[in-house]
Every structure is written in structure tokens, then in C-alpha cells.
């Protein structure tokens, strides 16, 4: 079984490389790290930050590899006081918080085909560890560093647990290409906390370590 695992940053990639034996391949000009986790042929690639980068990489590798599942793993910011640092969250569904056709009567994040949410794989969700929180994750091309920006997102997506910058574009591309997906993120910061950016710096590494552990646990159950 092939699984494509996409991360956005070098630090997230290194977290997986530190605990896996890998071989490097060049696929469609993209450096891909191949590993084996139980029955899974795992392909790991770094997209760089942002929606376009992640959508392009997802498309290029899905067309070539035809994986059964696409998983986006990494760190994210919390959007709720009940979300603690180092909580792990898996996407029941995911949306763009910055896609805006509301001038034409659409909901925030809703596209002209009326798609607002992309739903995570029920199979993968059934395999995540019991202490993983499940819910809505939202994506946009901005690091949410202030309560005003957080409030704007929560107004449109009151149930959102976390925000990041790649998950929905990966889910969007995977869905178009008929690939099942899951976004799994560990909370490295929360805009409700004081010294928000310093918290991110302090918790980035342990959050990466934890999301690596939980992602590999999931893959080991396939």
C-alpha cells in the first residue's frame, strides 16, 4: 500500500527522517524520501509553506505515485482556549478560511461549485490514537498571530480547532484526484496565549516530535 506523506517545513521533514530509514528518489523533479512502515510503502515530501506550493506538490506526486492515502502532517496554531499546546488534532473536515466569494452570496470558504468542506478519510480517522482530538481544521495563506485575525476566522468557522497554511489545498488536490486524505497536526501555539510567537518558538520542536510519533502510530495500523 502506498501512502504519500506531505510536510511543509524542513524541520517537520527532519522530524520524520530522524526516526525512519529512507532512500531518496527524484520524482517529477521533487526530492522524495521512501521508507517502509509495516505494510506501508511511505513516500515523504516537503512542499514548502503555503497553499499553492502544497497543491502543486500534491498533484505532481499523486499523478505519478497514485497513493491510496495522502496524509499531511505537521504543526498548527490552536483556535480555541480548550485546545492545549501539544494537543494532536485530526481533520474530520477542512476548509479554506481565506477563500471569499461572500460578495456573491456564498459562505466563507465556499467555492462556486458549493464545496465548503473537504472530509477526511473515515478509515484513517478510525485508526488515530484515542487521545487525538477530531474536528475542523482551517487553512489560509497567513500565520495567525493576533486575536483580531483569530476572531475573524472564528466568526465564519466557530467550530474550527486549529489553523495552518497547507492542509486544505492538499485535501482539495487529493479530492480532485480521487485520493483519500487526512490532515494531522500538533498544536505548537495558540493566539489566546501571551507572547504568542515566543510560545511557537518554544513548542515547535516538541510539537513536531509528537506529530511524528502519532503519524507513524497511525501508519503502523494500516
C-alpha positions as CSV (number, residue, x, y, z in Angstrom):
1,X,0.0,0.0,0.0
2,X,1.4,3.4,-1.0
3,X,0.9,6.4,1.3
4,X,2.1,9.9,0.4
5,X,3.1,11.9,3.5
6,X,3.4,15.7,2.9
7,X,5.1,18.2,5.3
8,X,5.6,21.9,4.7
9,X,8.8,22.7,6.5
10,X,12.3,21.4,6.7
11,X,12.0,21.0,10.5
12,X,8.9,18.8,10.0
13,X,10.7,16.7,7.4
14,X,13.7,16.3,9.6
15,X,11.5,15.0,12.4
16,X,10.5,12.0,10.2
17,X,14.0,11.5,8.8
18,X,15.4,11.3,12.3
19,X,13.3,8.2,13.1
20,X,13.0,6.4,9.7
21,X,15.4,4.7,7.4
22,X,14.9,6.3,4.0
23,X,16.1,6.2,0.4
24,X,16.0,9.3,-1.7
25,X,14.3,9.4,-5.1
26,X,13.7,12.2,-7.6
27,X,10.1,12.1,-8.8
28,X,8.9,14.7,-11.3
29,X,11.8,16.8,-10.1
30,X,10.8,16.5,-6.5
31,X,13.0,15.0,-3.8
32,X,11.1,12.2,-2.2
33,X,12.1,10.1,0.8
34,X,10.9,6.5,0.6
35,X,10.5,4.3,3.7
36,X,8.7,1.3,4.9
37,X,6.3,1.2,7.9
38,X,4.9,-2.3,8.3
39,X,2.8,-2.9,5.2
40,X,3.0,0.7,4.0
41,X,5.3,2.0,1.3
42,X,5.7,5.5,2.6
43,X,6.7,8.4,0.4
44,X,7.6,11.6,2.2
45,X,8.0,15.0,0.5
46,X,8.3,18.6,1.6
47,X,6.0,21.1,-0.2
48,X,7.3,24.4,1.4
49,X,4.8,26.7,3.1
50,X,1.5,27.9,1.5
51,X,-1.4,26.7,-0.5
52,X,0.0,26.9,-4.0
53,X,3.2,25.1,-3.1
54,X,1.3,22.3,-1.3
55,X,-1.3,21.9,-4.1
56,X,1.3,21.7,-6.8
57,X,3.4,19.1,-5.0
58,X,0.3,17.0,-4.1
59,X,-0.9,17.0,-7.7
60,X,2.5,16.1,-9.2
61,X,3.1,13.2,-6.8
62,X,-0.4,11.8,-6.8
63,X,-0.4,11.6,-10.6
64,X,2.9,9.7,-10.5
65,X,2.6,7.6,-7.4
66,X,-1.2,7.0,-7.2
67,X,-1.1,6.5,-3.4
68,X,-4.1,5.1,-1.6
69,X,-3.9,7.8,1.0
70,X,-2.4,11.3,1.3
71,X,-1.5,12.5,4.8
72,X,-0.5,16.0,5.7
73,X,1.3,16.0,9.0
74,X,2.8,19.0,10.8
75,X,2.2,21.7,13.4
76,X,-0.6,24.2,13.7
77,X,-2.0,27.0,15.8
78,X,-4.9,26.5,18.2
79,X,-8.1,28.4,17.7
80,X,-9.9,27.7,20.9
81,X,-9.0,28.2,24.6
82,X,-9.8,24.5,25.2
83,X,-7.1,23.5,22.7
84,X,-3.9,22.9,24.7
85,X,-0.3,23.2,23.5
86,X,0.9,19.8,22.1
87,X,-2.7,18.5,21.5
88,X,-2.9,16.4,18.4
89,X,-5.8,17.1,16.0
90,X,-7.0,15.0,13.1
91,X,-9.3,16.5,10.4
92,X,-12.9,15.3,10.2
93,X,-13.1,18.1,7.7
94,X,-11.1,21.0,6.5
95,X,-11.8,24.4,4.8
96,X,-10.2,27.5,3.5
97,X,-10.6,30.4,5.9
98,X,-9.4,32.9,3.4
99,X,-11.4,31.9,0.3
100,X,-14.0,34.6,-0.1
101,X,-16.9,34.7,-2.6
102,X,-19.3,36.1,0.0
103,X,-20.0,39.1,-2.3
104,X,-21.9,36.7,-4.5
105,X,-23.9,35.1,-1.7
106,X,-21.6,32.2,-0.9
107,X,-20.4,31.2,2.6
108,X,-16.8,32.0,3.6
109,X,-14.6,29.2,2.2
110,X,-17.4,28.1,-0.2
111,X,-16.4,27.7,-3.8
112,X,-18.6,28.3,-6.9
113,X,-19.4,24.6,-7.0
114,X,-20.7,25.0,-3.4
115,X,-17.9,23.0,-1.9
116,X,-17.0,24.4,1.5
117,X,-15.5,21.5,3.4
118,X,-13.4,18.5,2.4
119,X,-13.9,15.5,4.5
120,X,-11.0,13.4,5.9
121,X,-10.8,9.7,5.3
122,X,-13.2,7.8,7.7
123,X,-10.8,4.8,7.6
124,X,-7.8,6.9,8.7
125,X,-9.8,8.7,11.3
126,X,-10.9,5.3,12.8
127,X,-7.2,4.4,13.3
128,X,-5.9,7.5,15.1
129,X,-5.0,7.1,18.7
130,X,-7.8,7.6,21.3
131,X,-6.4,10.8,22.7
132,X,-6.3,12.5,19.3
133,X,-8.9,15.3,19.0
134,X,-11.0,15.2,15.9
135,X,-12.6,18.2,14.2
136,X,-12.4,21.0,11.8
137,X,-9.1,22.5,10.7
138,X,-8.9,25.6,8.5
139,X,-6.2,26.7,6.2
140,X,-5.1,30.1,4.7
141,X,-2.0,31.9,3.4
142,X,-1.2,33.7,6.7
143,X,0.3,32.9,10.1
144,X,-2.4,33.9,12.6
145,X,-0.6,35.9,15.2
146,X,-3.3,38.2,16.6
147,X,-6.7,37.8,18.3
148,X,-8.3,40.0,15.7
149,X,-7.4,37.6,12.9
150,X,-8.5,34.7,15.1
151,X,-11.8,36.3,15.8
152,X,-12.4,36.8,12.1
153,X,-11.8,33.1,11.4
154,X,-14.0,32.0,14.4
155,X,-16.8,34.2,13.2
156,X,-17.0,32.2,10.0
157,X,-15.8,28.8,11.4
158,X,-16.8,28.8,15.1
159,X,-16.1,25.0,15.4
160,X,-12.5,25.3,14.0
161,X,-10.0,23.8,16.3
162,X,-6.8,24.8,14.6
163,X,-5.4,26.7,11.6
164,X,-2.4,26.3,9.4
165,X,-1.3,27.0,5.8
166,X,-1.4,23.8,3.7
167,X,-4.0,21.2,4.8
168,X,-7.0,22.3,2.7
169,X,-5.0,22.8,-0.5
170,X,-3.6,19.3,-0.1
171,X,-7.1,17.9,0.7
172,X,-8.5,19.8,-2.3
173,X,-5.9,18.4,-4.8
174,X,-6.3,14.9,-3.3
175,X,-10.0,15.0,-3.6
176,X,-9.9,16.1,-7.3
177,X,-7.5,13.2,-8.0
178,X,-9.8,10.7,-6.1
179,X,-7.3,10.1,-3.2
180,X,-8.4,9.7,0.4
181,X,-6.7,12.1,2.8
182,X,-6.2,13.1,6.4
183,X,-4.6,16.2,8.0
184,X,-3.0,15.5,11.3
185,X,-1.5,18.4,13.3
186,X,0.1,19.0,16.7
187,X,-0.6,22.4,18.4
188,X,2.6,24.5,18.6
189,X,1.0,27.8,19.6
190,X,-2.3,29.4,20.5
191,X,-3.3,33.0,19.9
192,X,-5.0,33.1,23.3
193,X,-1.6,32.9,25.0
194,X,0.6,35.8,25.8
195,X,3.9,36.0,23.9
196,X,2.3,34.0,21.2
197,X,5.3,34.0,18.8
198,X,7.7,33.1,21.6
199,X,5.4,30.2,22.5
200,X,5.7,29.0,18.9
201,X,9.5,29.1,19.1
202,X,9.5,27.2,22.4
203,X,7.0,24.5,21.4
204,X,7.8,24.0,17.7
205,X,10.3,21.1,18.3
206,X,8.3,19.1,20.8
207,X,5.2,19.6,18.6
208,X,7.0,18.2,15.6
209,X,8.3,15.2,17.7
210,X,4.7,14.4,18.8
211,X,3.1,14.7,15.4
212,X,5.8,12.4,14.0
213,X,5.1,9.8,16.8
214,X,1.3,9.9,16.2
215,X,1.5,9.8,12.4
216,X,3.8,6.8,12.5
217,X,1.5,5.1,15.0
218,X,-1.4,5.6,12.6
219,X,0.6,4.2,9.7
220,X,1.5,1.2,11.7
221,X,-2.2,0.3,11.9
222,X,-2.8,0.2,8.2
